[in-house]
């Protein structure tokens, strides 16, 4: 993955970085929020983009 488009997705409940993803920063200015599976909580939680 390209390092300049790489983002980290952090769980809003346990605050662990569970996912890495890519984002087009020119078209998407706001931070991403996606419902993803958290393996520590063992259920789907909202994951937010971190810095």
C-alpha positions, 0 to 999 in steps of 0.5 A: 500500500502507498504510504501517503494514502494509508490511514489507521482505523481505531475502534471507538470502544477499546481504542485499539488500531485494528485496520489499515486502509487507503483513502483518496485525501483529495476527494474525502476531506472528512475522517472516515467512520466505518462499522468493522469487526473488533476482535477484542470486543468480538462484535461490530463497532464503529471504527474512526480514522486516526491521525 
